[in-house]
Amino acid sequence: MTRVLFLAESFHPVLGGGETHVLRLGAALVAAGDAATVVTRRGDRGWPAEETVEGIRVVRVPPPGPGRTGKFLMVPAALRAVRREARRHDVLVVRGTRVLGLPGLLAGRASGLGVVMQPEINGELSGEAYTWGKAWAAGARGRLARGATAVRNRWLRDADAFVAMSRLIREEMVWAGVPGERIALLPHAVDTSRFRPAGEAERASLRTRLGLPDGVLAVWSGRLLRGKGLETLLEAFARVASEVPDLRLVLLGSGEGQALSVEEPLREQARASGLSPRVVFAGRVDRVEDTLRASDLFVFPSVFEALGIALVEAAACGLPAVASRTGGIVDVVEDGGSGLLVAPGDAVSLAEGLRALGRDEERRREMGARARQVAVARFDERSALDRYRALFREVSSRRASSSPPGRAPRAGGALPASPAARA
């Protein structure tokens, strides 16, 4: 049995791609006979400090409340929790390197744990994750941020293994000096028996039960946050609304309690453009798959996205996608095969994609069938679990047989333009 300790900025009941990934992976590890614990932030005072969720022991640390600063303020308490939990575990998986990367590595080393680094988004190792969207990115402050990231990376490279959820992130790791043999390309995966296509009769039944409108349903799912391209989506939808009169847009998820929420501005944008009757704000739902299986196509206009587990879930349900050509999205969507890729932030191109698939039922059916094939072949969680378990066993065994920790960081020289910068 391998005992795995996850260190994450946020976790259940927060609903996001990363949180869902850790929940599903942890539950699968427990079901397979391993043990899983998550140390995370207690974002809401109403959440218990400790509980068990689907067999996963959850340890929540202060401070509570919304806000991005809480992710940094949690670090001391999180590290104390890791030290307390270390004797019960073999491997520490650090989710995200921006805040918890270096502290997590040092705590894991001090505790004798094998350490696995798993970036949450592309740009974490190049520094673009810190400078993205900032006016000062090209100036001295941007160079300073990237330089500081490079220095930090010299320490992070001492981790026992790295998990890349996309090819772009793997390229970035290699660029940052991580030895290729310590990188596992393991995309987020889904239960392809739970997320599966629906026949015509079942789709109609689901729409009735869920109270969804008639017509062609384009669905998006996730948290309503800045950077997800949702403002661009509503602009694109407004451009095609009159040309595809039976097209409807369903937004699954909420931005409530999130520092980067755009939910209220989106509602106002829909009202101002006269689209409110055709845009459904469905809110947070427990069974995302029901709405996906009741829909006709998926839209994923993220400006910056590591992979997008919501996109994988939609593909598994047989939905073609109109999505941004960025990050790991290109690992999921075959342009012209299982969907259409457009430039991120380009409302005109996004509208063209919505128009093309919104009008063509046969094309949606063909692309949806290919999307299902891609999901089963590349993103089935049963296969992913076997690979994760093998990785954790290898790291645990290697750490147990190695010399005492304390190796000096490996020095690195000047680096070329990063893969994240080229995305």
C-alpha positions as CSV (number, residue, x, y, z in Angstrom):
1,M,0.0,0.0,0.0
2,T,1.2,3.5,-0.9
3,R,0.2,6.4,1.3
4,V,-0.2,9.6,-0.6
5,L,-0.4,13.1,0.9
6,F,-1.7,15.9,-1.4
7,L,-0.9,19.5,-0.6
8,A,-3.4,21.8,-2.5
9,E,-4.5,25.4,-2.3
10,S,-8.1,24.4,-2.5
11,F,-10.2,21.2,-2.5
12,H,-13.7,19.9,-2.1
13,P,-16.3,21.4,-1.8
14,V,-14.7,23.9,-4.2
15,L,-15.6,22.8,-7.7
16,G,-12.9,23.3,-10.3
17,G,-10.8,21.1,-12.6
18,G,-7.9,20.7,-10.2
19,E,-10.1,20.1,-7.2
20,T,-12.2,17.5,-9.1
21,H,-9.0,15.8,-10.3
22,V,-7.6,15.3,-6.8
23,L,-11.0,14.2,-5.5
24,R,-11.3,11.5,-8.2
25,L,-7.7,10.4,-8.0
26,G,-7.8,10.2,-4.2
27,A,-11.0,8.3,-4.2
28,A,-9.6,5.9,-6.8
29,L,-6.4,5.3,-4.8
30,V,-8.5,4.5,-1.7
31,A,-10.7,2.1,-3.7
32,A,-7.5,0.4,-5.0
33,G,-6.2,-0.2,-1.5
34,D,-3.9,2.8,-1.1
35,A,-4.4,5.7,1.3
36,A,-5.0,9.4,0.5
37,T,-5.0,12.6,2.6
38,V,-5.4,16.2,1.4
39,V,-4.0,19.2,3.3
40,T,-5.7,22.3,2.0
41,R,-7.1,25.7,3.0
42,R,-10.3,26.0,5.1
43,G,-11.8,28.6,2.8
44,D,-15.1,28.8,4.7
45,R,-15.6,28.8,8.4
46,G,-18.5,26.4,8.0
47,W,-16.3,23.7,6.5
48,P,-14.9,21.2,9.1
49,A,-11.3,21.3,10.0
50,E,-11.1,17.6,9.4
51,E,-13.4,15.1,7.6
52,T,-13.4,12.2,5.3
53,V,-14.7,12.6,1.8
54,E,-15.0,9.5,-0.4
55,G,-12.5,7.7,1.7
56,I,-10.0,10.7,1.5
57,R,-8.9,12.2,4.8
58,V,-9.2,16.0,4.5
59,V,-7.2,18.3,6.8
60,R,-8.1,22.0,6.4
61,V,-5.9,24.8,7.7
62,P,-6.5,28.6,8.3
63,P,-7.1,31.2,7.3
64,P,-10.8,31.1,6.2
65,G,-12.5,33.5,3.9
66,P,-12.3,34.4,0.2
67,G,-9.4,36.2,-1.4
68,R,-6.2,35.4,-3.2
69,T,-4.0,36.4,-0.2
70,G,-5.4,33.5,1.7
71,K,-3.4,31.1,-0.5
72,F,-0.2,32.7,0.8
73,L,-1.3,33.1,4.4
74,M,-2.1,29.4,4.5
75,V,1.5,28.4,3.9
76,P,2.8,28.2,7.6
77,A,-0.2,26.3,8.8
78,A,-0.1,24.0,5.8
79,L,3.6,23.2,6.3
80,R,3.0,22.4,10.0
81,A,0.2,20.0,8.9
82,V,2.5,18.3,6.4
83,R,5.1,17.8,9.1
84,R,2.5,16.3,11.4
85,E,1.1,14.0,8.6
86,A,4.5,12.9,7.2
87,R,4.9,9.8,9.4
88,R,1.6,8.4,8.1
89,H,2.6,8.9,4.4
90,D,5.1,7.9,1.8
91,V,4.7,10.4,-1.0
92,L,3.9,14.2,-1.0
93,V,2.1,15.5,-4.1
94,V,2.4,19.3,-4.3
95,R,-0.5,20.6,-6.4
96,G,0.7,23.9,-8.0
97,T,4.1,25.4,-7.8
98,R,3.2,29.1,-7.7
99,V,2.5,29.3,-3.9
100,L,3.1,25.9,-2.4
101,G,5.9,24.6,-4.7
102,L,9.1,25.5,-2.8
103,P,7.6,25.4,0.7
104,G,6.1,22.0,-0.1
105,L,9.4,20.6,-1.5
106,L,11.3,21.8,1.6
107,A,8.7,20.4,4.0
108,G,8.7,17.1,2.1
109,R,12.4,16.8,2.1
110,A,12.6,17.7,5.8
111,S,10.1,14.9,6.5
112,G,11.8,12.3,4.4
113,L,8.9,12.0,1.9
114,G,9.2,11.4,-1.8
115,V,8.0,14.6,-3.5
116,V,6.0,14.9,-6.7
117,M,5.4,18.3,-8.3
118,Q,2.2,18.8,-10.3
119,P,1.8,22.3,-11.9
120,E,-1.8,23.3,-12.2
121,I,-1.4,25.6,-15.2
122,N,1.1,26.2,-18.0
123,G,3.5,29.1,-17.3
124,E,4.3,28.1,-13.7
125,L,7.9,27.1,-14.5
126,S,8.6,29.8,-17.0
127,G,7.2,32.7,-15.0
128,E,4.4,33.5,-17.5
129,A,1.8,32.5,-14.9
130,Y,2.9,35.4,-12.8
131,T,3.1,38.0,-15.6
132,W,0.2,36.9,-17.8
133,G,-2.1,39.9,-18.6
134,K,0.1,42.4,-16.8
135,A,1.0,45.6,-18.5
136,W,4.5,45.4,-17.0
137,A,5.2,41.9,-18.3
138,A,7.7,43.1,-21.0
139,G,9.5,45.5,-18.7
140,A,12.0,45.3,-15.8
141,R,9.4,43.9,-13.4
142,G,8.5,41.1,-15.8
143,R,12.2,40.2,-16.2
144,L,12.6,40.3,-12.5
145,A,9.6,37.9,-12.0
146,R,11.0,35.5,-14.6
147,G,14.4,35.6,-13.1
148,A,13.1,34.9,-9.6
149,T,11.2,32.0,-11.1
150,A,14.3,30.6,-12.7
151,V,16.1,30.7,-9.3
152,R,13.2,29.0,-7.6
153,N,13.2,26.3,-10.4
154,R,16.8,25.4,-9.5
155,W,15.4,24.1,-6.2
156,L,12.2,22.6,-7.5
157,R,14.2,20.5,-9.9
158,D,15.3,18.4,-6.8
159,A,11.8,16.9,-6.6
160,D,11.6,13.1,-7.2
161,A,9.1,13.4,-10.0
162,F,7.0,15.8,-12.0
163,V,3.5,15.3,-13.5
164,A,2.7,17.2,-16.7
165,M,-1.0,17.2,-17.6
166,S,-0.2,18.4,-21.2
167,R,2.5,18.3,-23.8
168,L,3.0,22.1,-23.4
169,I,3.7,21.7,-19.7
170,R,6.1,18.9,-20.3
171,E,8.0,21.0,-22.8
172,E,8.1,23.8,-20.2
173,M,9.5,21.4,-17.6
174,V,12.3,20.2,-20.0
175,W,13.0,23.9,-20.8
176,A,13.3,24.6,-17.1
177,G,15.9,21.9,-16.7
178,V,13.9,19.0,-15.3
179,P,15.4,15.7,-16.5
180,G,13.1,14.1,-19.0
181,E,13.2,10.7,-17.1
182,R,11.6,12.4,-14.1
183,I,8.6,13.8,-16.0
184,A,5.4,11.8,-16.4
185,L,2.9,13.0,-19.0
186,L,-0.4,12.2,-17.2
187,P,-3.4,14.3,-18.3
188,H,-6.4,14.7,-16.1
189,A,-8.8,11.8,-16.8
190,V,-12.5,11.1,-16.3
191,D,-14.8,8.2,-15.8
192,T,-15.8,7.4,-19.4
193,S,-18.6,5.1,-18.2
194,R,-20.2,8.0,-16.2
195,F,-19.5,10.6,-18.8
196,R,-20.9,8.9,-21.9
197,P,-23.1,9.9,-24.9
198,A,-26.9,9.9,-24.7
199,G,-29.2,8.6,-27.4
200,E,-31.9,10.9,-28.8
201,A,-34.7,9.6,-26.5
202,E,-32.5,9.9,-23.4
203,R,-31.3,13.4,-24.4
204,A,-34.9,14.5,-24.7
205,S,-35.8,13.0,-21.3
206,L,-32.8,14.7,-19.6
207,R,-33.8,18.1,-21.0
208,T,-37.3,17.7,-19.7
209,R,-36.1,16.6,-16.2
210,L,-33.5,19.4,-16.0
211,G,-35.9,22.1,-17.3
212,L,-33.6,22.9,-20.2
213,P,-34.9,24.8,-23.3
214,D,-35.5,23.3,-26.7
215,G,-33.2,24.0,-29.6
216,V,-29.5,23.6,-30.1
217,L,-27.8,23.7,-26.7
218,A,-24.2,25.0,-26.5
219,V,-22.9,24.3,-23.0
220,W,-19.9,25.6,-20.9
221,S,-19.0,24.3,-17.5
222,G,-16.6,25.4,-14.8
223,R,-16.2,28.4,-12.4
224,L,-17.3,31.8,-13.7
225,L,-13.9,33.4,-13.4
226,R,-11.8,35.9,-15.2
227,G,-9.5,34.3,-17.7
228,K,-12.1,31.7,-18.8
229,G,-13.0,33.8,-21.9
230,L,-16.7,34.1,-20.8
231,E,-17.0,37.7,-21.7
232,T,-15.8,36.8,-25.2
233,L,-18.2,33.9,-25.3
234,L,-21.2,36.2,-24.7
235,E,-20.0,38.7,-27.3
236,A,-19.6,35.8,-29.8
237,F,-23.0,34.5,-29.0
238,A,-24.6,37.9,-29.6
239,R,-23.0,37.9,-33.0
240,V,-24.7,34.7,-34.1
241,A,-27.9,34.9,-32.1
242,S,-30.0,36.2,-35.0
243,E,-28.4,33.9,-37.6
244,V,-28.9,30.7,-35.6
245,P,-32.3,31.5,-33.9
246,D,-32.6,28.1,-32.2
247,L,-29.1,28.3,-30.5
248,R,-29.2,28.5,-26.7
249,L,-26.3,28.9,-24.3
250,V,-26.1,27.1,-20.9
251,L,-23.5,28.2,-18.4
252,L,-22.9,25.5,-15.7
253,G,-21.1,26.7,-12.5
254,S,-20.8,29.8,-10.3
255,G,-18.3,32.4,-9.4
256,E,-19.7,32.9,-5.9
257,G,-17.1,33.6,-3.2
258,Q,-14.3,33.7,-5.8
259,A,-11.9,36.7,-6.0
260,L,-11.9,36.5,-9.8
261,S,-15.6,36.0,-10.2
262,V,-17.3,37.5,-13.3
263,E,-20.7,36.1,-12.7
264,E,-22.5,39.4,-12.1
265,P,-20.8,41.2,-15.0
266,L,-21.8,38.3,-17.2
267,R,-25.4,38.5,-16.2
268,E,-25.4,42.2,-16.9
269,Q,-23.7,41.6,-20.3
270,A,-26.5,39.2,-21.2
271,R,-29.2,41.6,-20.1
272,A,-27.6,44.6,-21.9
273,S,-27.4,42.6,-25.2
274,G,-30.9,41.3,-24.9
275,L,-29.7,37.7,-24.6
276,S,-31.1,36.9,-21.2
277,P,-34.0,34.7,-22.5
278,R,-31.4,32.6,-24.4
279,V,-28.6,32.3,-21.9
280,V,-29.2,29.9,-19.0
281,F,-27.2,30.5,-15.8
282,A,-27.6,27.1,-14.4
283,G,-25.4,27.6,-11.3
284,R,-23.5,24.8,-9.5
285,V,-24.9,21.3,-10.1
286,D,-23.9,18.0,-8.6
287,R,-24.3,15.9,-11.8
288,V,-22.6,17.9,-14.5
289,E,-22.8,14.8,-16.8
290,D,-26.6,15.1,-17.0
291,T,-26.5,18.5,-18.6
292,L,-23.6,17.6,-20.9
293,R,-25.4,14.5,-22.1
294,A,-28.5,16.7,-22.8
295,S,-26.6,19.2,-24.9
296,D,-25.5,19.4,-28.5
297,L,-22.0,21.0,-28.4
298,F,-19.5,22.3,-25.9
299,V,-17.8,25.7,-25.9
300,F,-14.5,26.4,-24.1
301,P,-13.1,29.8,-24.8
302,S,-10.4,30.0,-22.1
303,V,-7.6,32.5,-22.6
304,F,-5.2,30.5,-20.5
305,E,-5.8,26.8,-19.8
306,A,-3.5,23.9,-18.8
307,L,-5.9,21.2,-20.1
308,G,-9.5,21.7,-19.0
309,I,-11.1,18.6,-17.3
310,A,-14.5,20.1,-18.2
311,L,-13.5,19.8,-21.9
312,V,-12.5,16.1,-21.4
313,E,-15.8,15.4,-19.7
314,A,-17.7,17.0,-22.6
315,A,-15.7,15.0,-25.1
316,A,-16.4,11.7,-23.2
317,C,-20.1,12.6,-23.5
318,G,-19.7,12.8,-27.3
319,L,-19.9,16.6,-27.6
320,P,-17.9,18.4,-30.3
321,A,-16.2,21.5,-29.0
322,V,-15.5,25.1,-30.1
323,A,-12.4,25.9,-28.0
324,S,-9.4,28.1,-27.8
325,R,-6.1,27.1,-29.3
326,T,-4.1,27.5,-26.1
327,G,-2.3,25.4,-23.5
328,G,-3.3,21.8,-23.2
329,I,-6.6,22.3,-25.0
330,V,-4.9,21.2,-28.2
331,D,-4.2,17.9,-26.6
332,V,-8.0,17.3,-26.3
333,V,-9.5,18.9,-29.4
334,E,-8.5,17.7,-32.9
335,D,-9.1,20.8,-35.0
336,G,-11.6,19.8,-37.8
337,G,-11.9,16.3,-36.3
338,S,-13.4,16.4,-32.8
339,G,-14.1,20.1,-32.8
340,L,-12.9,23.5,-33.9
341,L,-10.0,25.5,-32.5
342,V,-10.1,29.3,-32.5
343,A,-7.7,32.1,-31.4
344,P,-8.2,32.9,-27.7
345,G,-10.0,36.1,-27.0
346,D,-11.2,36.4,-30.7
347,A,-15.0,36.8,-30.6
348,V,-15.3,36.8,-34.4
349,S,-13.6,33.4,-34.8
350,L,-15.5,32.0,-31.8
351,A,-18.8,33.2,-33.4
352,E,-17.8,31.5,-36.7
353,G,-17.3,28.3,-34.8
354,L,-20.6,28.5,-33.0
355,R,-22.3,29.4,-36.3
356,A,-20.7,26.4,-38.1
357,L,-21.6,23.8,-35.6
358,G,-24.9,25.4,-34.5
359,R,-26.3,25.0,-38.0
360,D,-24.9,21.6,-38.9
361,E,-26.4,18.7,-37.1
362,E,-24.6,16.0,-39.1
363,R,-21.2,17.7,-38.5
364,R,-21.9,17.8,-34.8
365,R,-22.7,14.1,-34.8
366,E,-19.5,13.2,-36.7
367,M,-17.3,15.4,-34.6
368,G,-19.0,14.2,-31.4
369,A,-18.3,10.6,-32.3
370,R,-14.6,11.4,-32.8
371,A,-14.5,13.4,-29.5
372,R,-15.7,10.3,-27.7
373,Q,-13.0,8.1,-29.3
374,V,-10.3,10.6,-28.2
375,A,-11.6,10.7,-24.7
376,V,-11.7,6.9,-24.3
377,A,-8.3,6.4,-25.9
378,R,-6.4,9.2,-24.1
379,F,-8.2,10.3,-21.0
380,D,-9.9,7.2,-19.4
381,E,-9.3,7.4,-15.6
382,R,-8.8,3.6,-15.2
383,S,-5.7,3.7,-17.3
384,A,-4.5,6.9,-15.6
385,L,-5.0,5.4,-12.1
386,D,-2.7,2.5,-13.0
387,R,0.0,5.0,-14.1
388,Y,-0.4,7.2,-11.1
389,R,-0.1,4.2,-8.7
390,A,3.0,3.0,-10.5
391,L,4.6,6.5,-10.3
392,F,3.8,6.8,-6.5
393,R,5.2,3.3,-5.8
394,E,8.3,4.1,-7.7
395,V,8.9,7.5,-5.9
396,S,8.2,5.9,-2.5
397,S,10.6,3.0,-3.2
398,R,13.3,5.3,-4.5
399,R,13.0,7.6,-1.5
400,A,13.1,4.7,0.9
401,S,16.3,3.4,-0.5
402,S,18.1,6.7,-1.2
403,S,20.6,8.5,1.0
404,P,19.4,11.1,3.5
405,P,17.9,14.2,1.9
406,G,19.7,17.5,1.6
407,R,21.0,17.4,-2.0
408,A,22.1,20.8,-3.3
409,P,20.0,22.2,-6.1
410,R,21.2,21.6,-9.6
411,A,22.5,24.7,-11.3
412,G,21.1,25.8,-14.6
413,G,22.4,28.1,-17.3
414,A,20.7,30.7,-19.5
415,L,17.5,29.5,-21.0
416,P,15.8,30.2,-24.4
417,A,12.2,31.5,-24.8
418,S,9.9,29.2,-22.9
419,P,7.2,27.0,-24.4
420,A,4.6,28.8,-22.4
421,A,5.6,32.1,-24.1
422,R,5.2,30.4,-27.5
423,A,1.7,29.1,-26.7
